[in-house]
Amino acid sequence: MTKKSSIIAALAILMLSACHTPYHMSDISRTRLLIDNRYDATPDATAAAFITPYKQRVDSIMSPVVGHAATYLEAKRPEGKLSNLMPDILLWGSKKFGETPDFAVYNMGGIRAALAEGDVTYGDVINVAPFENKICFLTLTGEKVVELFSQMASRGGECVSHGVKMIITSEGKFVSATINGKPIDPKAKYRIATLDYVAQGNDQMVAFKDKTDEVSPQEYENNVRFIIIDYFREKESQGIAVDSPIEGRVTVKEAP
């Protein structure tokens, strides 16, 4: 046996001996620990003192009111008030970039909370849009738009802006769609506002991978949460509480 072989054999023996243990599992037990307001009855003074300066700082950032919701706004498939509002906000925010998209798309997975009726705070907006997603503009052919809508249909619908009317089946099949009252022209080009994450073809919307003429501003101030906040602030300055009607953007029909 060579010196190298001897070393390998010794290491193997050591590894095998390391696997041996004198302990054996004899029993497994589990229980539930109920966490309720009993734990608030006697707060830990030391922990409270430690948290206080941080809480004051966080509250000072998160508590300012940026606007008001006229009603409870939540995201739902095939269509919900908040899932209508979010792509509409992308359209509204497009003017800052000199863009006039034909429609906008927001992914359901990017909406992480609802908005209660009444005050909408900075913290509420972060709860709704916690990711570092930026607004993005791109172009698809009509043929690819139909492909995109088919991919949305397979997921039960996604968030589309005012002006889109899409019919899908309960089995997740695309039936038809119009954009701003017109049928989709397979040869035409459509300008779309969305999120940079979605534009990469994520959330199964892979038609976006065939995009052209992409404009994707990556500066921090172009984070979508700031566009949402600016939208609410503008409506607030106009004395308008934000609402978003259900208007049949995505309609589900039973398959024949």
N, C-alpha and C positions, 0 to 999 in steps of 0.2 A: 504494500500500500504506500503510495506517495505521501509526502508531507501534506500536500493540498487535500488529498482524499481523507487523510486522518483528521484534518481540521473540519471538513464538511461532516464527517461521521460524528465527531464530538458535538458539533452544533446541533445535529439532528437529535442526538440523545438528550441534550439539554432542553431542547424544545419539547420533546415528548414528556420529559420529567416535569416540565413546568406546567403541563396540562393536568397533571394529577393534583387532586385536592382532597383533603380528608373530610370536607363538608358535603352534605347531601341535603337537598330540599325535602323537607318533611311535611310542609303544609303551606297553603296560600289562603289568606283571608283578606277581605276588603269590607269597607263600609262607606257610607255617604256622610259627608260633612256639610250640614246645612249652614249656609252663610246668609244671615238676615240682619235686621236692625239691632239685634242684641250686641253685635260687635261695634255699633256706634254709641252704645250706652256709656261705655267707659273708654273714650279715645286715649291713645297713647300720647301723652303730653310731649314727650321728646320727639316722636315722629312728627307730630303736628307742628312743632316749632321748626323742625328741619324743612318741612314742606312749605311753610308760610311764605317766605320770600319768593320762592319759585312760583307759587300759586298766584301771588299778586302780579308778578311779571306776565305770566301766561294770560291771566284774566284781562290785563290791560291791553293785550294784543287781540284776544279772541272775542271780547265782549262788545266792542263798538257795533252799533246797528248800521247796516248798509242799505236796508230797505225793508219792505213788508210784503208778505205773501197774502193774497186775498183769500186763499183757501188752502187746504192741505194739498201739497204737491208731492206726488210719488211717481216713480218710474215703474211701468208695467208693460208686459207684452200682451197683445200686439201693439197697444198704444196706451199711454198714460200722460197725465198732465206734465210731469217733470220730464218724461222722455220726449215729449213734444217741445218743451221749453228749451232744453239744452241745445239741440241743433239750431233752433231759432236764434239763440244767443250767438252762436257761431256766425250765422248770417249777419246779424246786427254788428258784430265785431269786425266783419270783413272790410267795412268802409275805411277803417284806419289804415289798411294795407293797400288801398286802391283797388280792391278786388270786388267783383260783382258775380258771385257764384250763382249757378242755376239752382242748386240745392245744397243742403248740408247733411252730414251723417255724424252721429255721435253713438258710441257703443254703449249698450246696456251695462256691460261689465265695468265701465268707467264711472257709473253713478252709484255711489256707495252709501247714500242716505237719502231720506226724504226731508222736505221742509214743512214744518208745522205752520198753520195759519198764524199770522201776526208778525212780530219782529223777526227779521233775518239778520243774523250777526255774521261778522267775519269768520268766526269759528264754525258757524253752520255751513258756510260755503266750503270751507276746507273739509268738513265732514262729507259733503256731497262730492267734491272733486279733490281727493287727497293726493293725487299723483302729480308728477312734474311734466304732464303732457302740455305740449305747445300747439297752438293753432297751425293748421297746414292747408295749403291750397294745391290742387292738382287737376289734371284733365284726364277724362276717360272717354273713349268712343261710346256711342250709343249701344253698340254690341256688348261692350264690357259693362256698361251700366245695367243691362238686362242680366248679365252674368252676376253682377254684384247683388241685384235685387233677388235673384234666385238663391244666392248664398244666405241672404237675410231671411228669406222665406223658410229655409231649412232650419233656422234657429227660432222660428215663431215670430219673427219680426225684430227690427232694430229701430233706433231712433232716427227719424227723418224729419226734415223741416217742412214748414208750411209750403204748399204748392205741389207736394208729392202725394199722389193717390195710388196706392198699391193694393192689389187683391191677391191673396194667397189662400191655399187650402188648409184645412185642419191637419192635413198630413204633411205640411211643410213644403208644398209645391208652389212655385210662382205661377200666377195666372196672367196678370196684365198690370200695366202701370202707365200713368201719365205724369208729366212734369210740367207744371204751370199750365195745365189744361190741354196739353198736346201729347199725342202718342210719342214714344221714344223712337227717334230716327237712328237706325243702326249705324249709319255712316256719319252722323253729326258728332261734334265734340261737345262735351259737357264739363263745365267748370264746377268743382266741388270743394266745399270747405269741410274739413274734418280735423282730427287730432293726428299728430305725427305718429303716435302708436298705431292707430288704425290704418294710416296711409302705408304702413309697412306690410299690410296684409294680415294683421293679427285678428284674433277673435273670428277666425274662419272666413274673413272677408278678403280672400286671396285675389280677387279681381283687381284690387288696388295695386298689386305688384306690377301691373301693366300700365301704370300711370305715366304721364308725360308732363312737362312744364311745371314741375313741382316747385313751390315756394314754401319753405319751411323755416321761418324765423326762430332761432333757438335762444334768443336773449331771454333772461330770467323774467323780464316784465311781460313777455308774451305767453307766460303760463296761463292756461285756460281759466284758472281760478280768478285771476285778476280781470279777465274779460267779463266773467260772471259778476264780479263785484262792481265793476264799472256800469254794467247793465242795470243792476239793482239801484245803484246810486243815481243814475240818470232818471229812472222811473220815479224814484223817491223825490227828486228835485221837481218833478212834474206833478207830484201829488198822486201818483198812481201806485196802487198795490198790485203786485205782479200776479197774473193768472195765465193759464194756458189751456184753452178749451180742447176737448176731445172732438175731432172733426173728421174722423174717418180716413186718416192718413194711411193706415194699414188695416184692411178689412179681411176678416177670415170667413171664407165660405166653405160649406161642407163639400167634400169631394163627391163626385157623382158615383 
